[in-house]
């Protein structure tokens, strides 16, 4: 028996909405359903980022330091920085992340040298990276592993959600649950079933979306 030999399966937003409404069952509703569904998809995708790190939204950016400048803006689509390495003379040196409170407690914030620590202040718009000590040259490069926000869904046809194909089951099941909560007359046990199905699919997808490397945990001793 022959197989297709292709790997192109995907669903555009219109097909995701259709699949989700079919999961709800009952009489189909039209009118503002596509607009309402797109709004629900955007809320759901942002909720996914609140649940953990989505690997496909991580990226690396390089920022050249400036002498005595310790604050660097990230792009408006960036939500956080995971790790920062300082590249000097073709050698990468990992910076230690500290809390913003710890940064505020540094007595001399104008001290210059090779940066060893960083913190991130997540403002309403773009996050800011603070490094300490302040850079003492203009040749070091900050290699920043950051997280980018999920792209908006703004139309139904000829557009896919900003997520891998492996998350389509979670996306469609999640949308069915979101839409079911907005549809009057549905039994509560039906809504509960859709929610449980969604949470199961999402947990399975998030568990698969992880690094395959071994994890080594080392305690850090500090003397005061």
Sine and cosine of phi, psi and omega as CSV:
sin_phi,cos_phi,sin_psi,cos_psi,sin_omega,cos_omega
0.00,0.00,0.79,-0.61,-0.07,-1.00
-0.99,0.15,0.55,-0.84,0.12,-0.99
-0.96,-0.26,0.15,-0.99,-0.11,-0.99
-0.94,0.34,-0.55,0.83,-0.06,-1.00
0.97,0.26,0.17,0.99,0.00,-1.00
-0.90,-0.43,0.33,-0.94,-0.02,-1.00
-0.69,-0.73,0.69,0.72,-0.17,-0.99
-0.95,-0.30,0.13,0.99,-0.08,-1.00
-0.89,0.46,0.75,-0.67,0.10,-0.99
-0.33,-0.94,0.24,-0.97,0.06,-1.00
-0.83,-0.56,0.76,-0.65,0.15,-0.99
-0.98,0.19,0.11,-0.99,-0.12,-0.99
-0.88,0.48,-0.60,0.80,0.02,-1.00
-0.88,0.48,-0.65,0.76,0.01,-1.00
-0.95,0.31,-0.57,0.82,0.07,-1.00
-0.88,0.47,-0.69,0.72,0.02,-1.00
-0.89,0.45,-0.69,0.73,0.00,-1.00
-0.89,0.46,-0.71,0.70,0.00,-1.00
-0.89,0.46,-0.66,0.75,-0.02,-1.00
-0.91,0.40,-0.68,0.74,0.00,-1.00
-0.93,0.38,-0.53,0.85,0.07,-1.00
-0.92,0.38,-0.56,0.83,0.04,-1.00
-0.91,0.41,-0.56,0.83,-0.01,-1.00
-0.91,0.42,-0.64,0.77,-0.02,-1.00
0.99,0.14,-0.02,-1.00,0.00,-1.00
0.97,0.22,-0.29,-0.96,-0.05,-1.00
-0.96,0.27,0.72,-0.70,0.01,-1.00
-0.94,0.33,0.62,-0.78,0.07,-1.00
-0.90,-0.43,0.58,-0.82,-0.01,-1.00
-0.89,-0.45,-0.76,-0.65,0.03,-1.00
0.90,0.43,-0.87,-0.49,-0.11,-0.99
-1.00,0.00,0.20,0.98,-0.06,-1.00
-0.83,0.56,-0.75,0.66,0.00,-1.00
-0.85,0.53,-0.69,0.73,0.01,-1.00
-0.91,0.42,-0.69,0.72,0.03,-1.00
-0.90,0.45,-0.63,0.77,-0.01,-1.00
-0.92,0.40,-0.67,0.75,0.03,-1.00
-0.89,0.47,-0.63,0.77,0.04,-1.00
-0.89,0.45,-0.66,0.75,0.02,-1.00
-0.92,0.40,-0.63,0.78,0.03,-1.00
-0.89,0.46,-0.69,0.72,0.02,-1.00
-0.89,0.46,-0.66,0.75,0.05,-1.00
-0.90,0.43,-0.66,0.76,-0.03,-1.00
-0.92,0.38,-0.68,0.73,0.01,-1.00
-0.89,0.45,-0.62,0.78,0.06,-1.00
-0.93,0.37,-0.56,0.83,0.07,-1.00
-0.91,0.42,-0.57,0.82,0.05,-1.00
-0.85,0.52,-0.65,0.76,0.00,-1.00
-0.93,0.37,-0.44,0.90,0.07,-1.00
-0.96,0.27,-0.29,0.96,-0.05,-1.00
-1.00,0.00,-0.25,0.97,-0.01,-1.00
0.27,-0.96,-0.08,-1.00,-0.03,-1.00
-1.00,0.07,0.85,-0.52,0.07,-1.00
-1.00,0.00,0.90,-0.44,-0.15,-0.99
-0.86,0.50,-0.57,0.82,-0.06,-1.00
-0.96,0.27,-0.12,0.99,0.03,-1.00
-0.98,-0.21,0.10,1.00,0.07,-1.00
-1.00,0.02,0.53,-0.85,0.02,-1.00
-0.44,-0.90,0.28,-0.96,0.00,-1.00
-0.91,-0.42,0.74,-0.67,0.06,-1.00
-0.79,-0.61,0.51,-0.86,-0.03,-1.00
-0.92,-0.39,0.74,-0.67,0.02,-1.00
-0.80,-0.61,0.84,-0.54,0.06,-1.00
-0.99,0.15,0.76,-0.65,-0.08,-1.00
-0.97,0.24,0.28,-0.96,0.11,-0.99
-0.85,-0.53,0.54,-0.84,-0.03,-1.00
-0.85,0.52,0.79,-0.61,0.06,-1.00
0.91,0.42,0.27,0.96,0.07,-1.00
-0.96,-0.29,0.88,-0.48,-0.10,-1.00
-0.95,-0.32,-0.01,1.00,-0.04,-1.00
-0.87,-0.50,0.74,-0.67,-0.03,-1.00
-0.70,-0.71,0.78,-0.62,-0.01,-1.00
-0.99,0.15,0.68,-0.73,0.18,-0.98
-1.00,-0.06,0.21,-0.98,-0.06,-1.00
-0.92,0.38,0.35,-0.94,-0.04,-1.00
-0.92,0.40,-0.35,0.94,0.02,-1.00
-1.00,0.03,-0.03,1.00,-0.01,-1.00
-1.00,0.00,0.66,-0.75,-0.01,-1.00
-0.97,-0.25,-0.46,0.89,-0.02,-1.00
-0.20,-0.98,0.25,-0.97,0.12,-0.99
-0.93,-0.36,0.77,-0.64,-0.03,-1.00
-1.00,0.06,-0.71,0.71,-0.06,-1.00
-0.47,-0.88,0.52,-0.85,0.06,-1.00
-0.73,-0.68,0.78,-0.63,0.13,-0.99
-0.92,-0.38,0.63,-0.78,0.08,-1.00
-0.99,-0.12,0.86,-0.51,0.01,-1.00
-0.99,-0.13,0.89,-0.46,0.04,-1.00
-0.73,-0.69,0.83,-0.56,0.01,-1.00
0.80,0.59,0.72,0.70,0.05,-1.00
0.91,0.41,0.27,0.96,0.03,-1.00
-0.87,-0.48,0.77,-0.63,0.01,-1.00
-1.00,-0.07,0.78,-0.63,0.01,-1.00
-0.86,-0.52,0.85,-0.53,-0.05,-1.00
-0.95,0.30,0.73,-0.69,0.09,-1.00
-1.00,-0.01,0.57,-0.82,0.02,-1.00
-1.00,0.08,0.76,-0.64,0.05,-1.00
-1.00,0.10,0.74,-0.68,0.07,-1.00
-0.85,-0.53,0.29,-0.96,0.05,-1.00
-0.96,0.28,0.32,-0.95,0.02,-1.00
-0.91,0.41,-0.51,0.86,0.06,-1.00
-0.90,0.43,-0.67,0.74,0.04,-1.00
-0.89,0.45,-0.62,0.78,0.03,-1.00
-0.89,0.46,-0.68,0.73,0.00,-1.00
-0.89,0.45,-0.46,0.89,-0.03,-1.00
-0.99,0.11,-0.05,1.00,0.06,-1.00
-0.92,0.39,0.84,-0.54,-0.10,-0.99
-0.90,0.43,-0.71,0.70,-0.08,-1.00
-0.90,-0.44,1.00,-0.07,-0.04,-1.00
-0.99,0.17,-0.11,0.99,0.01,-1.00
-1.00,-0.10,0.03,1.00,0.02,-1.00
-0.88,0.47,0.70,-0.72,0.00,-1.00
-0.95,-0.31,0.36,-0.93,-0.01,-1.00
0.40,-0.92,-0.32,-0.95,0.08,-1.00
-0.99,0.15,0.85,-0.52,0.00,-1.00
-0.85,0.53,0.66,-0.75,0.01,-1.00
-0.82,-0.58,-0.26,0.96,-0.06,-1.00
-0.70,-0.72,0.40,-0.91,0.09,-1.00
-0.54,-0.84,0.38,-0.93,0.15,-0.99
-0.63,-0.78,0.30,-0.95,-0.02,-1.00
-0.82,-0.57,0.78,-0.62,0.09,-1.00
-0.96,-0.28,0.92,-0.39,-0.07,-1.00
-1.00,-0.03,1.00,-0.09,0.00,-1.00
-0.99,0.14,-0.04,-1.00,0.02,-1.00
-0.89,0.45,-0.62,0.79,0.02,-1.00
-0.99,-0.13,-0.85,-0.52,-0.07,-1.00
-0.98,0.18,0.63,-0.78,0.04,-1.00
-0.93,0.36,0.37,-0.93,0.04,-1.00
-0.86,-0.51,0.70,-0.71,0.07,-1.00
-0.98,-0.17,0.78,-0.62,0.08,-1.00
-0.94,-0.35,0.79,-0.62,0.05,-1.00
-0.90,-0.44,0.47,-0.88,0.01,-1.00
-0.50,-0.87,0.64,-0.77,-0.12,0.99
-0.88,0.48,0.23,-0.97,0.04,-1.00
-0.91,0.41,0.62,-0.78,-0.03,-1.00
-0.85,0.53,0.59,-0.81,-0.01,-1.00
-0.96,-0.29,0.24,0.97,0.05,-1.00
-0.45,-0.89,-0.05,-1.00,0.03,-1.00
-0.86,-0.51,0.38,0.92,-0.04,-1.00
-0.91,-0.42,-0.36,0.93,0.03,-1.00
-0.91,0.41,0.50,-0.87,-0.01,-1.00
-0.82,-0.58,0.76,-0.66,0.10,-0.99
-1.00,0.02,0.90,-0.43,0.10,-0.99
-1.00,-0.04,0.96,-0.27,-0.14,-0.99
-0.96,-0.27,0.88,-0.47,0.15,-0.99
-1.00,0.01,0.92,-0.39,-0.16,-0.99
-0.82,-0.57,0.16,-0.99,0.04,-1.00
-0.91,-0.41,0.78,-0.62,0.02,-1.00
-0.99,-0.17,0.57,-0.82,0.02,-1.00
-0.91,0.42,0.52,-0.86,0.06,-1.00
-0.92,0.40,0.68,-0.73,-0.01,-1.00
-0.93,0.37,0.49,-0.87,-0.01,-1.00
-0.93,0.36,0.48,-0.88,0.24,-0.97
-0.98,-0.21,0.90,-0.44,-0.09,-1.00
-0.82,-0.58,0.05,1.00,0.14,-0.99
-0.42,-0.91,0.31,-0.95,-0.11,-0.99
-1.00,-0.05,-0.65,0.76,-0.09,-1.00
-1.00,-0.03,0.59,-0.81,0.09,-1.00
0.84,0.54,0.57,0.82,0.07,-1.00
-0.58,-0.82,0.70,-0.72,0.05,-1.00
-0.97,-0.26,0.39,-0.92,0.11,-0.99
-0.94,0.34,0.48,-0.88,0.00,-1.00
-0.98,0.18,0.93,0.38,0.01,-1.00
-0.41,-0.91,0.43,-0.90,0.01,-1.00
-0.92,0.39,0.33,-0.94,0.01,-1.00
-0.86,0.51,-0.54,0.84,-0.04,-1.00
-0.91,0.42,-0.25,0.97,0.04,-1.00
-1.00,-0.10,0.04,1.00,-0.01,-1.00
-0.87,0.49,-0.66,0.75,0.06,-1.00
-0.84,0.54,-0.68,0.73,0.02,-1.00
-0.92,0.40,-0.62,0.78,-0.02,-1.00
-0.90,0.43,-0.74,0.67,-0.03,-1.00
-0.93,0.36,-0.68,0.73,0.01,-1.00
-0.92,0.40,-0.61,0.79,0.04,-1.00
-0.91,0.42,-0.67,0.74,0.02,-1.00
-0.91,0.42,-0.61,0.79,0.04,-1.00
-0.88,0.48,-0.63,0.78,0.02,-1.00
-0.93,0.36,-0.70,0.71,0.01,-1.00
-0.87,0.49,-0.69,0.72,-0.02,-1.00
-0.94,0.33,-0.57,0.82,0.00,-1.00
-0.89,0.46,-0.59,0.81,0.02,-1.00
-0.91,0.40,-0.37,0.93,-0.02,-1.00
-0.99,-0.15,-0.06,1.00,-0.01,-1.00
-0.99,-0.15,0.82,-0.57,-0.03,-1.00
-0.97,0.24,0.50,-0.87,0.11,-0.99
1.00,-0.01,-0.08,1.00,0.01,-1.00
-0.98,0.18,0.69,-0.73,0.05,-1.00
-0.89,0.46,0.56,-0.83,-0.01,-1.00
-0.89,0.45,-0.55,0.83,0.01,-1.00
-0.93,0.37,-0.49,0.87,0.07,-1.00
-0.93,0.37,-0.70,0.72,0.03,-1.00
-0.90,0.45,-0.66,0.76,0.02,-1.00
-0.89,0.45,-0.62,0.79,0.03,-1.00
-0.91,0.41,-0.67,0.74,0.02,-1.00
-0.90,0.44,-0.63,0.78,0.03,-1.00
-0.90,0.43,-0.71,0.70,-0.01,-1.00
-0.89,0.46,-0.64,0.77,0.03,-1.00
-0.90,0.44,-0.67,0.74,0.02,-1.00
-0.90,0.44,-0.75,0.66,-0.03,-1.00
-0.89,0.46,-0.58,0.81,0.03,-1.00
-0.92,0.40,-0.72,0.70,-0.01,-1.00
-0.91,0.42,-0.65,0.76,-0.02,-1.00
-0.93,0.37,-0.68,0.74,0.01,-1.00
-0.88,0.48,-0.63,0.78,0.01,-1.00
-0.91,0.41,-0.67,0.75,-0.01,-1.00
-0.93,0.36,-0.68,0.73,0.01,-1.00
-0.91,0.42,-0.57,0.82,0.04,-1.00
-0.92,0.39,-0.56,0.83,0.02,-1.00
-0.98,0.22,-0.49,0.87,-0.05,-1.00
-1.00,0.08,0.97,0.24,-0.09,-1.00
-0.52,-0.86,0.28,-0.96,0.09,-1.00
-0.94,0.34,0.56,-0.83,0.00,-1.00
-0.99,-0.11,-0.04,1.00,-0.05,-1.00
-0.96,0.29,0.40,-0.92,0.05,-1.00
-0.93,0.37,0.51,-0.86,0.00,-1.00
-0.96,-0.28,0.82,-0.57,0.05,-1.00
-0.88,-0.47,0.85,-0.52,-0.01,-1.00
-0.95,-0.32,0.84,-0.54,0.01,-1.00
-0.86,-0.51,0.78,-0.63,0.07,-1.00
-0.94,0.34,0.52,-0.85,0.04,-1.00
-0.92,-0.40,0.82,-0.58,-0.03,-1.00
-0.99,-0.12,0.73,-0.69,0.05,-1.00
-0.82,-0.57,0.71,-0.71,-0.01,-1.00
-0.95,-0.31,0.76,-0.65,-0.01,-1.00
-0.85,-0.52,0.00,0.00,0.00,0.00
